[in-house]
């Protein structure tokens, strides 16, 4: 990624920077990979809900995967058709469900039996027929960080396989619900394709069971979770969409008329975004040196929350690298981006880029310590 350094010098840091060309190239690669298949992609707004990002995604014809009423509203405001919006989430409130019903969204991904009954009641009050998919917990390991694993029995998400029979019976009795599909999601930042193979096997088992009950569904939603290369964002700016979609082509053959839905977030937007910060101080200690930035976990919480790695670059220096702990200004010891990190020798005022921050950067920003939310810019 090329950075307009002269322009950056004039901007107040920290800020988020997005490369619109890379985003469009990524979206075009997705469209190329699925053009011959009955595949439907929904962008997961939880990764980044910046309005300009959503505008470009809408222009590409991609749908939306939402996990809150606010995200549904943001998708609609961006011009994404309601017919392309799916709404998941283990704790949908009444007003959020009503937003979906009033706008006739494509589908609610339902995660529990009580939720079935509430959606049916609210739909009946509006004389609506709500389209739903049952989110099933497949008990498949994603081989990823335990905080972002969602498809195991111990996770709060979805309907357990042992409860499926009872849930199907309850669903059939709801007069204002139409069951159109099944939904799965096993986790995030998955680069081991065998995890998706395991998901396919479980989906096939569930689909066969449904057929035994004479239930044929038009839509199968396998969620998202495809990871990116955080260590080499320039060498691998676009995720391995071909291998990802090939797994489902090989291991999840669709029946006539069926469509396969995907909910991709990080793999669409992560690499097009960077957090740009300025060096406040270089603090030399007896045992280690610290680069203290004006950005902290209020702008990029992933390293503190998940011990996640982000490539860090000094955009202002061509000096040989030195080893630093790279930290932020927040009054918490966890406000650390990297320890013992080799960074070009750094001085006060140098611009620093934290790469691959297009996903779960801006959208998770906070005002802790009464810090102001940073701006975002796009080229």
C-alpha positions in Angstrom: 0.0 0.0 0.0 1.3 3.5 -0.9 0.7 6.2 1.6 0.4 9.9 0.7 2.9 11.1 3.3 2.8 14.8 2.4 -1.0 14.8 2.9 -0.7 12.9 6.2 1.6 15.5 7.6 -1.2 18.1 7.4 -3.8 15.9 9.2 -4.4 15.7 12.9 -3.5 12.2 14.1 -4.5 9.6 14.9 -6.8 8.8 12.0 -7.9 5.9 9.9 -6.9 5.7 6.3 -8.7 3.6 3.7 -7.4 2.7 0.2 -10.6 2.6 -1.9 -8.8 1.1 -4.9 -7.8 -2.0 -2.9 -11.3 -2.3 -1.5 -12.8 -2.3 -5.0 -10.1 -4.8 -6.2 -11.0 -7.1 -3.3 -14.7 -6.8 -4.1 -14.1 -7.5 -7.8 -12.1 -10.6 -6.8 -15.0 -11.9 -4.8 -17.5 -11.3 -7.6 -15.1 -13.0 -10.0 -14.9 -16.1 -7.8 -18.6 -16.6 -7.4 -19.9 -15.5 -10.8 -20.7 -19.0 -12.0 -22.2 -20.2 -8.7 -25.5 -19.8 -6.8 -23.5 -18.0 -4.1 -24.7 -14.8 -2.3 -22.3 -12.6 -0.3 -23.4 -10.4 2.6 -20.9 -8.0 4.0 -20.6 -8.2 7.9 -21.0 -4.6 9.0 -19.5 -5.4 12.4 -16.1 -5.3 10.8 -16.4 -1.7 9.6 -19.5 0.4 9.2 -17.9 3.6 7.8 -20.4 5.1 5.4 -17.9 5.4 2.6 -17.0 1.8 3.0 -20.7 0.8 2.9 -21.2 3.0 -0.2 -18.5 1.1 -2.2 -19.8 -2.2 -1.0 -23.3 -1.3 -2.1 -22.1 -0.2 -5.5 -20.5 -3.7 -5.8 -23.9 -5.3 -5.3 -23.0 -7.0 -2.1 -25.6 -7.5 0.6 -25.4 -6.9 4.3 -25.0 -9.1 7.4 -26.1 -7.2 10.5 -26.0 -8.0 14.2 -27.9 -5.0 15.6 -30.7 -2.7 14.7 -28.2 0.1 14.3 -26.4 -1.9 11.6 -29.6 -2.7 9.8 -30.4 1.1 9.7 -26.8 1.8 8.5 -27.1 -0.7 5.7 -30.4 0.8 4.6 -29.1 4.3 4.8 -26.2 3.2 2.6 -28.7 2.1 0.0 -28.2 -1.7 0.5 -31.6 -3.2 -0.5 -33.6 -4.7 2.4 -33.9 -7.8 0.2 -30.2 -8.4 0.7 -30.0 -7.9 4.5 -29.7 -10.7 7.0 -30.0 -10.0 10.7 -28.3 -12.2 13.2 -27.5 -11.8 16.9 -28.2 -13.7 20.1 -29.9 -10.8 21.8 -32.2 -8.9 19.4 -34.4 -6.4 21.2 -38.0 -5.7 20.3 -37.2 -2.4 18.5 -34.4 -4.0 16.5 -36.7 -6.8 15.4 -39.3 -4.2 14.5 -36.8 -2.3 12.3 -36.2 -5.6 10.4 -39.9 -6.3 10.1 -40.9 -2.8 9.1 -38.3 -2.8 6.3 -39.1 -6.3 5.1 -35.5 -7.5 5.3 -34.5 -10.8 3.6 -34.1 -12.9 6.7 -33.7 -13.1 10.5 -31.1 -15.6 11.6 -32.8 -16.9 14.7 -30.6 -18.1 17.6 -33.1 -19.5 20.2 -36.6 -20.8 20.8 -37.7 -17.7 22.8 -36.5 -15.5 19.9 -38.7 -17.5 17.5 -41.8 -16.7 19.6 -41.0 -13.0 20.0 -40.4 -12.5 16.3 -43.7 -14.3 15.5 -45.6 -12.2 18.0 -44.2 -8.9 16.7 -44.8 -10.0 13.1 -48.4 -10.9 13.9 -49.0 -7.5 15.4 -47.9 -6.0 12.1 -49.7 -8.6 9.9 -46.3 -9.6 8.5 -44.7 -12.8 7.5 -41.1 -12.9 8.8 -38.6 -15.0 6.9 -36.2 -16.8 9.2 -33.2 -19.1 9.1 -32.3 -21.2 12.1 -28.8 -20.5 13.3 -27.5 -23.9 14.3 -24.4 -24.4 16.5 -22.5 -27.1 14.7 -20.0 -27.8 17.4 -17.1 -27.4 14.9 -13.8 -26.0 16.1 -12.5 -23.0 14.1 -8.9 -23.4 15.2 -8.7 -19.7 16.1 -8.5 -17.5 19.1 -11.1 -18.6 21.7 -12.6 -15.1 21.9 -13.6 -15.3 18.3 -14.7 -18.9 18.2 -18.5 -19.1 17.9 -19.5 -22.6 16.8 -18.7 -24.8 19.8 -21.2 -26.1 22.3 -19.8 -23.8 25.1 -20.4 -20.7 23.0 -23.6 -18.6 23.5 -24.5 -18.6 19.8 -27.1 -20.6 18.0 -29.3 -23.6 18.6 -27.7 -26.8 19.7 -28.1 -29.9 17.5 -29.7 -31.7 20.4 -32.5 -29.1 20.5 -33.1 -28.9 16.7 -36.0 -31.4 16.6 -37.9 -29.5 19.3 -37.1 -26.1 17.7 -38.4 -27.3 14.3 -41.7 -28.4 16.0 -42.1 -25.0 17.6 -41.3 -23.2 14.4 -44.0 -25.1 12.5 -46.6 -23.8 15.0 -45.7 -20.1 14.5 -48.2 -18.7 12.1 -46.2 -15.6 11.1 -42.8 -17.2 10.5 -41.6 -18.8 7.3 -38.6 -21.0 7.6 -36.4 -20.4 4.5 -33.0 -21.6 5.6 -30.4 -22.7 8.0 -27.5 -20.6 9.3 -24.0 -21.4 10.7 -21.0 -19.5 11.8 -18.0 -21.1 13.4 -15.7 -18.1 14.1 -13.3 -15.5 12.7 -9.8 -15.1 11.3 -9.8 -18.7 10.1 -6.9 -19.6 7.7 -7.1 -23.4 8.1 -9.4 -24.5 5.4 -10.0 -27.9 7.1 -12.2 -26.0 9.6 -14.5 -25.1 6.8 -14.5 -28.6 5.5 -15.6 -29.7 8.9 -18.4 -27.2 8.7 -19.5 -28.6 5.3 -19.7 -32.1 6.7 -21.9 -30.9 9.6 -24.2 -28.9 7.2 -24.6 -31.9 5.0 -25.7 -33.9 8.1 -28.2 -31.3 9.2 -29.5 -31.0 5.6 -30.0 -34.8 5.4 -31.8 -34.8 8.7 -34.1 -32.0 7.5 -34.9 -34.0 4.3 -35.8 -37.0 6.6 -38.4 -34.6 8.0 -39.5 -33.6 4.5 -38.1 -30.1 5.0 -36.4 -28.7 2.0 -34.9 -25.2 2.3 -33.8 -22.8 -0.4 -31.1 -21.1 1.5 -28.0 -22.3 3.4 -25.9 -19.7 5.1 -22.4 -20.7 6.2 -21.4 -17.4 7.8 -17.9 -16.1 7.3 -14.7 -16.2 9.1 -12.1 -16.2 6.3 -8.8 -14.8 7.7 -6.2 -12.4 6.3 -2.4 -12.3 6.4 -1.6 -9.7 9.2 2.1 -10.3 8.9 2.4 -9.6 5.1 -0.3 -7.1 4.1 1.6 -5.9 1.0 2.5 -9.4 -0.2 -1.0 -10.7 0.4 -3.4 -7.7 0.2 -6.3 -9.9 -0.9 -7.5 -12.9 1.0 -7.5 -16.4 -0.5 -11.1 -16.3 -1.8 -10.5 -19.0 -4.4 -9.5 -21.6 -1.9 -12.3 -20.5 0.5 -15.1 -20.8 -2.1 -13.5 -24.0 -3.5 -14.0 -25.7 -0.2 -17.7 -25.2 -0.4 -17.9 -26.1 -4.0 -16.2 -29.5 -3.3 -17.8 -30.3 0.0 -21.2 -28.8 0.0 -23.0 -29.7 -3.2 -26.2 -27.7 -3.5 -29.6 -29.1 -4.5 -31.5 -27.7 -7.5 -32.7 -24.2 -6.6 -30.6 -23.9 -3.5 -28.5 -20.8 -2.8 -25.4 -20.7 -0.5 -24.9 -17.5 1.5 -21.7 -16.1 3.0 -21.1 -13.4 5.6 -17.6 -12.0 4.9 -16.3 -9.0 6.9 -12.6 -8.9 7.8 -11.5 -10.5 4.5 -13.2 -7.7 2.6 -12.0 -4.6 4.5 -9.1 -5.3 6.8 -6.2 -4.9 4.4 -7.6 -1.6 2.9 -7.3 0.2 6.2 -4.5 1.5 8.4 -4.4 3.5 11.6 -2.0 6.4 11.2 -0.5 7.7 14.4 2.3 10.2 15.4 5.2 9.5 17.7 4.9 11.6 20.8 8.0 10.5 22.6 10.8 8.0 22.4 11.5 6.9 26.0 14.9 5.2 26.5 15.1 2.9 29.5 17.8 0.8 31.0 16.4 -2.4 29.7 14.1 -1.4 26.9 13.0 1.6 24.7 9.5 2.7 24.2 7.9 4.4 21.2 4.9 6.3 22.6 2.2 7.0 20.1 -0.8 9.4 20.1 -3.0 6.3 19.3 -3.9 3.7 21.8 -6.4 0.9 22.3 -9.1 3.5 22.1 -8.4 3.5 18.3 -7.3 -0.1 17.8 -8.3 -2.5 20.6 -7.4 -5.8 19.0 -3.8 -6.1 20.4 -5.1 -5.4 23.9 -8.2 -7.6 23.6 -6.9 -10.5 21.5 -3.2 -10.2 21.8 -3.4 -9.6 18.0 -0.5 -8.8 15.8 -0.5 -5.8 13.4 2.4 -4.9 11.2 3.8 -1.6 12.2 5.7 0.8 9.9 7.5 4.0 10.4 6.5 6.1 7.4 9.0 8.9 8.2 12.2 7.0 8.7 14.6 5.1 6.5 17.1 4.6 9.3 18.2 1.1 10.4 15.7 -0.7 12.7 15.9 -0.7 16.5 13.9 -2.7 19.0 11.1 -0.9 20.7 8.0 -1.6 22.8 5.3 0.4 20.9 2.7 1.7 23.2 -0.2 4.2 23.4 -1.1 7.0 25.8 -3.9 5.3 27.7 -3.6 4.8 31.4 -3.6 1.0 31.2 -0.6 -1.3 30.9 -2.5 -3.3 28.3 -2.3 -0.3 26.0 0.6 -1.9 24.1 0.7 -2.6 20.4 3.9 -4.6 20.3 6.8 -5.6 22.5 10.4 -5.9 21.3 9.4 -4.9 17.8 12.0 -4.0 15.1 11.0 -0.6 13.8 13.1 1.9 11.8 14.8 4.2 14.3 12.2 6.5 15.5 12.0 10.1 16.7 9.3 12.5 18.0 6.9 13.5 15.2 7.4 10.4 13.0 4.3 9.0 11.4 3.5 5.4 12.2 1.1 3.1 10.3 -0.6 0.2 12.0 -1.6 -2.0 9.1 -4.6 -4.2 8.4 -6.8 -2.0 10.6 -9.7 -1.8 8.2 -11.6 -4.4 10.3 -12.3 -4.0 14.0 -10.5 -0.7 14.1 -12.8 2.3 13.6 -15.9 0.3 14.5 -14.5 -0.6 17.9 -13.1 2.8 18.8 -14.0 4.2 22.2 -13.8 7.5 24.1 -12.1 6.0 27.2 -10.1 8.7 29.0 -12.4 11.1 27.3 -10.4 10.9 24.1 -12.0 12.2 20.9 -13.0 9.7 18.3 -10.6 10.0 15.3 -11.6 10.9 11.8 -11.3 8.7 8.8 -10.0 9.5 5.3 -10.2 7.6 2.0 -8.2 7.8 -1.2 
